[in-house]
Amino acid sequence: MHLAGQRAERQALRDESDHAREQLSLYSGNLRALIDRFRALPAVLALDPEIRSLLRSAVDNQQQHLLNLKLERMNRAAGSTTLELLDRTGLAVAASNWRLPTSYVGHNYGFRPYFSETRAKGSGRFYGVGVVSGIPGYFLASAVQGDAGEFLGAMVVKLEFPELEQEWAQRSDLILVSDARGVVFIANQPGWRYRELQPISAEHRAEMAATRQYDKQPLAPLIHRTLTTLGDGSRLARVDGPGGTADYLWESLPLPSEGWTLHLLRTPQGAASSARAASLAAGGAWLALFFLGLFLHQRWRLARIRQRSREELERLVEQRTADLRAAQDGLIQAAKLAALGQMSAALAHEINQPLTALQMHLASLRLMLDNGQLEQARKALGRHDELLRRMAALTGHLKTYARKTPGGLRECVELGGVVDKSLQLLAPNLRDARVRISQALSVPAWVSGDAIRLEQVLVNLLRNALDALADQPDPQLWINLRREGDAWHLDVADNGGGIAEADLPQVFDPFFTTKPAGAGLGIGLAVSYAIVHELGGTLKAANRGAGAVFSLCLPVDKTREETP
């Protein structure tokens, strides 16, 4: 329980630390954006030809007045706090605050680090308390150089952060900014400003006094010690602050471009409660383990029983699945034979016609042979061969259609050929019904499937269309085969009056039929739907114009497509 509490408390602190780190990054971005906005301003102003010309010689009162007015306008346009111009000795010859009692004009700032740094390197920066105004600010300076590159003076912009501190003051967290020596110079709560986060050597104190960085501001140490280190720049610390001793989640983020460090101090909220909850949970877990050991053996026995039951159930499911598949294959075959039975009269008539013609031709052939007309008899034999081939093709196609094929058979099938064979089977019925057929076939249309079962689907669709056209004065049938994307679409449409809207959702249900009793069992469309679904396609019914349309969609067999 103790270890669980410790781990939960540490994890809660890490989570809060991650959130605090994100907040600190936002504050850092705000501060950088404020400084970067004015970082280039002194360098740009230092290029002003008028300023460079005035610094080459002594500045008289008139020139100084015009320069003060110019800096005042520039400062107002830029939005900075103060602009000042120093000559080569560090004397302020002009400033934007020349009208105020705290004007910088006439004061020498050669002792400030930003001036000596600018003289040596061309630019400088420094945060300190104003010698004249007593208001702290950040000084950014850039050298004003002559044509030969000689140092003529420095253009300085001062930035103060009252609005930033006011915005941060609305936050519940403590937000501090310290310099390279660890002195807090920006804080969102006044009591934390000008605090030393680390001991300062005598040498650094003397340097701070010489530059008057925190002029007339008493510095006091901020006593703190680390309780737990959570990661890089993150720790739990006990701090003796202005309001008393308290524990804070302390996040620090360096600002290398300025040499500062941004700090966020937050009172931990959920760490203690998380530790208590984890301790209780650990105790409950150990207690549960104790009771768990009492019935593990029983659970093991129950698991073995379940395993045997599962194996038995899987065996039964496999057996029932095989039975269902056999029943489905039988149903498909029964539907096929039922269709053949319904077409038997027309097929018998179709076969009887060539048989009658063959009988008549044989009688004529006997007469020719009796009369010795051998040449005429030889020519008549060609007609006999044609009739025999016609009957052989029809009976052979009937045998193929009636054959029982196993479920799951896949072969490359040309859909246009399936349409032709289906029309041949129904040719007598179509002629008797005087149906006008319009075909628009885009061939070859290669699909993967079972040719005989696809033929059964087409025969069912065509027979349904024939039944619908039975009482129509001008029966018409449209067959359209087209490709759309990676699928072939086959539409069988008629002008037989269509399907009632209430019956459309049920047309593919088993044993549903709108035909009169004895005219059908209602399994043809159900079997067709199952066949198409097994082949990975879809079969839909809808009304179009004066009749119904059945749409068959099958994926393209790309193995037979020609390579471009």
KARAPE-V32013 format. One record per residue. PHI is phi as a letter, one per 20 degrees, with the letter a starting at -180 (* if undefined). OMEGA is omega as a letter, one per 20 degrees, with the letter a starting at -180 (NA if undefined). NEAR is the number of other C-alpha atoms within 12 Angstrom. Layout:
# KARAPE-V32013
PHI & OMEGA & NEAR
PHI & OMEGA & NEAR
This chain:
# KARAPE-V32013
* & r & 20
f & r & 17
f & r & 17
f & r & 23
f & r & 24
f & a & 23
f & r & 22
f & r & 27
f & r & 29
f & r & 30
f & r & 22
f & r & 28
f & r & 37
f & r & 28
f & r & 23
f & r & 31
f & r & 35
f & r & 23
f & r & 20
f & r & 33
f & r & 31
f & r & 18
f & a & 28
f & r & 35
f & r & 24
f & r & 19
f & r & 32
f & r & 32
f & r & 19
f & a & 21
f & r & 33
f & a & 23
f & r & 14
f & a & 21
f & a & 29
f & r & 19
f & a & 19
d & a & 32
f & a & 29
e & a & 22
g & a & 33
f & r & 41
f & r & 24
f & a & 22
f & a & 31
f & r & 37
e & a & 24
f & a & 24
g & a & 16
f & r & 21
f & r & 36
f & a & 32
f & a & 22
f & a & 29
f & r & 36
f & a & 21
c & r & 17
f & a & 17
e & r & 26
e & a & 14
f & a & 15
f & r & 14
f & a & 20
f & r & 28
f & r & 21
f & a & 22
f & r & 33
f & r & 32
f & a & 22
f & r & 26
f & r & 38
f & r & 29
f & r & 20
f & a & 26
f & r & 28
f & a & 16
f & a & 16
f & a & 24
n & r & 21
f & a & 34
f & a & 31
b & r & 43
d & r & 45
b & r & 49
d & r & 50
d & r & 44
e & a & 40
f & r & 31
e & a & 24
n & r & 35
e & r & 29
f & a & 33
e & r & 42
b & r & 42
b & a & 39
f & a & 38
d & a & 34
f & a & 30
f & a & 17
e & r & 15
f & a & 10
e & a & 19
f & r & 26
e & a & 33
f & r & 32
n & r & 23
e & a & 26
e & a & 23
d & r & 34
f & a & 24
e & a & 23
f & a & 37
f & a & 30
f & r & 34
f & r & 40
f & r & 28
f & r & 23
f & r & 36
f & a & 32
e & a & 19
d & a & 19
n & r & 28
b & a & 32
b & r & 31
b & a & 35
a & r & 35
d & r & 39
a & r & 38
e & a & 30
f & a & 30
f & a & 26
e & a & 22
e & a & 21
m & a & 19
d & r & 27
f & r & 30
a & a & 29
d & a & 37
d & r & 42
d & a & 42
c & r & 45
b & a & 40
f & r & 43
e & a & 40
d & r & 32
e & a & 24
f & a & 13
e & r & 10
n & a & 14
f & a & 18
f & r & 30
d & a & 33
r & a & 43
b & r & 51
e & a & 49
c & r & 51
d & r & 48
d & r & 40
d & r & 38
d & a & 31
d & a & 28
f & a & 20
f & r & 17
f & r & 27
f & r & 25
f & r & 17
f & r & 19
f & a & 29
f & r & 20
e & r & 15
e & r & 20
f & r & 16
f & r & 27
e & a & 36
c & a & 43
c & r & 42
c & a & 43
d & r & 32
e & a & 34
f & r & 25
e & r & 26
n & r & 31
e & r & 38
f & a & 38
d & r & 42
c & r & 41
b & r & 32
e & r & 31
c & a & 28
g & a & 22
f & a & 22
e & a & 33
f & a & 32
l & r & 32
d & r & 34
e & r & 28
e & r & 31
b & a & 20
f & a & 19
d & a & 21
f & r & 13
f & r & 11
f & r & 12
f & r & 18
f & r & 20
f & r & 14
f & r & 19
f & r & 29
f & a & 23
f & a & 18
e & a & 26
l & a & 28
f & r & 37
d & a & 32
g & r & 25
m & r & 20
d & a & 23
f & r & 19
e & r & 26
c & a & 23
f & r & 22
d & a & 27
f & r & 21
b & r & 26
b & a & 22
e & r & 21
e & a & 18
b & r & 22
e & a & 19
d & a & 26
r & a & 20
f & r & 16
m & a & 26
c & a & 31
b & r & 35
d & a & 34
c & r & 30
d & a & 24
c & r & 27
e & a & 21
e & a & 27
f & a & 18
e & a & 13
o & a & 15
e & a & 16
b & r & 23
e & a & 25
c & r & 34
e & a & 44
d & r & 42
d & r & 40
c & a & 36
c & a & 30
f & r & 25
d & a & 23
f & a & 13
f & a & 16
d & a & 25
m & a & 19
d & r & 29
c & r & 32
e & a & 40
c & r & 40
c & r & 42
d & a & 40
c & r & 34
f & r & 27
f & a & 29
d & a & 19
d & a & 23
f & a & 28
f & a & 21
f & r & 19
f & r & 25
f & r & 26
f & a & 23
f & r & 23
f & r & 27
f & r & 23
f & r & 20
f & r & 20
f & r & 22
f & r & 19
f & a & 17
f & r & 16
f & r & 16
f & r & 15
f & r & 14
f & r & 14
f & r & 13
f & r & 12
f & r & 15
f & a & 14
f & a & 13
c & r & 14
f & a & 14
f & r & 12
f & r & 13
f & r & 14
f & r & 14
f & r & 13
f & r & 14
f & r & 14
f & r & 14
f & r & 14
f & a & 15
f & r & 14
f & r & 14
f & a & 14
f & r & 14
f & r & 14
f & r & 14
f & r & 15
f & r & 15
f & r & 14
f & r & 15
f & r & 15
f & r & 14
f & r & 14
f & r & 15
f & r & 15
f & r & 15
f & r & 14
f & r & 16
f & r & 20
f & r & 19
f & r & 17
f & r & 28
f & r & 27
f & r & 21
f & r & 28
f & r & 37
f & r & 30
f & r & 22
f & r & 34
f & a & 37
f & r & 25
f & r & 26
f & r & 39
f & r & 29
f & a & 18
f & r & 25
e & a & 28
f & a & 21
f & a & 17
f & r & 24
f & r & 29
f & r & 23
f & a & 20
f & r & 29
f & a & 27
f & a & 22
g & r & 19
f & r & 25
f & r & 22
f & r & 19
f & r & 21
f & r & 26
f & r & 18
f & r & 18
f & r & 26
f & r & 23
f & r & 17
f & a & 23
f & r & 26
f & r & 20
f & r & 17
f & a & 20
f & r & 18
f & a & 13
e & r & 13
m & r & 13
e & a & 16
f & a & 16
f & r & 14
f & r & 20
f & r & 23
f & r & 20
f & a & 16
f & r & 25
f & r & 22
f & r & 18
f & r & 23
f & r & 26
f & a & 19
f & r & 18
f & r & 27
f & r & 24
f & r & 18
f & r & 22
f & r & 26
f & r & 17
f & a & 19
f & a & 29
f & r & 22
f & r & 18
f & r & 25
f & r & 30
f & r & 17
f & a & 23
f & a & 33
f & a & 25
f & r & 23
e & a & 25
d & a & 25
f & r & 21
f & r & 27
n & r & 22
f & r & 20
c & r & 20
b & r & 20
e & a & 25
c & r & 31
e & a & 31
f & r & 42
f & r & 30
f & r & 25
f & r & 34
f & a & 38
f & a & 24
f & r & 29
f & r & 36
f & r & 31
f & r & 30
f & a & 40
e & a & 38
g & r & 29
f & a & 27
f & a & 31
f & r & 30
f & a & 21
f & a & 20
e & r & 26
l & a & 20
e & r & 32
e & a & 23
d & r & 25
d & a & 17
d & r & 22
c & a & 20
d & r & 25
e & a & 21
d & i & 24
f & r & 23
d & a & 33
e & r & 33
c & r & 37
d & a & 31
r & a & 33
d & a & 31
f & a & 37
f & a & 37
f & r & 43
f & r & 47
f & r & 38
f & r & 45
f & a & 45
f & r & 44
f & r & 40
f & a & 40
f & a & 43
f & r & 43
f & r & 38
f & r & 41
f & r & 39
f & r & 39
f & a & 31
f & a & 30
e & a & 31
g & a & 24
d & a & 17
e & a & 23
f & a & 15
c & a & 18
f & r & 29
c & a & 32
c & a & 37
d & r & 30
c & a & 32
c & r & 29
c & a & 32
b & r & 28
d & r & 26
c & a & 15
m & a & 12
d & a & 18
b & r & 24
d & a & 32
d & r & 33
d & a & 39
d & r & 36
d & a & 42
c & r & 42
b & r & 39
d & a & 32
e & r & 30
n & r & 28
n & a & 28
d & r & 30
g & a & 20
g & r & 15
f & a & 12
e & a & 17
g & a & 21
f & a & 14
d & a & 23
f & a & 32
e & r & 30
f & r & 21
f & r & 22
m & r & 20
e & r & 22
b & r & 26
d & a & 25
e & r & 18
f & a & 11
g & r & 11
n & a & 11
e & a & 18
a & a & 24
e & a & 24
n & r & 28
d & a & 33
f & a & 38
f & r & 40
f & r & 30
f & r & 39
f & r & 43
f & a & 35
f & r & 30
f & a & 40
f & r & 34
f & r & 24
f & r & 25
e & r & 32
n & r & 23
d & r & 27
c & r & 26
c & a & 33
c & r & 30
c & r & 30
b & r & 29
d & r & 25
b & r & 22
m & a & 14
e & a & 22
b & a & 28
d & r & 35
c & r & 33
d & a & 38
d & r & 31
d & a & 37
c & r & 34
c & r & 37
f & r & 29
f & r & 29
e & a & 26
f & r & 18
f & a & 14
d & a & 16
f & a & 16
f & r & 9
f & a & 6
f & NA & 3
